[in-house]
Amino acid sequence: MASLFENSAYAAAYMTGEITHICRDMAKRAPGSEGEGEAARYMAGVLRRDCGCKTVLTEPFRVRPAAFYGYFCVFVVVGTPLAWI
């Protein structure tokens, strides 16, 4: 990992290349999607292979991708009458 930080220009180009690869070449990464899992597995491999990390773990977790919409409904139901006060 120290080799990445010895040359900051190289490190910046490396990071930009990895982020660009994930954004352009992998599936969309909505919360909990297979694309998000693919990107996480890819980055775990990068950490092992290129950064020298001995232990890299990915963990499953439960996601509620549509949970935001509940807040939107509350805002409309409560906020609309309050706007007329």
FENMOWO-V320202 format. One record per helix or strand of 2 or more residues. SS is the DSSP state (~ for helix, > for strand). FROM is the first residue (numbers start at 1). TO is the last residue. If there is no record, write none. Layout:
ss: {SS | SS}
from: {FROM | FROM}
to: {TO | TO}
This chain:
ss: {~ | ~ | ~ | ~}
from: {2 | 8 | 34 | 68}
to: {6 | 25 | 49 | 83}
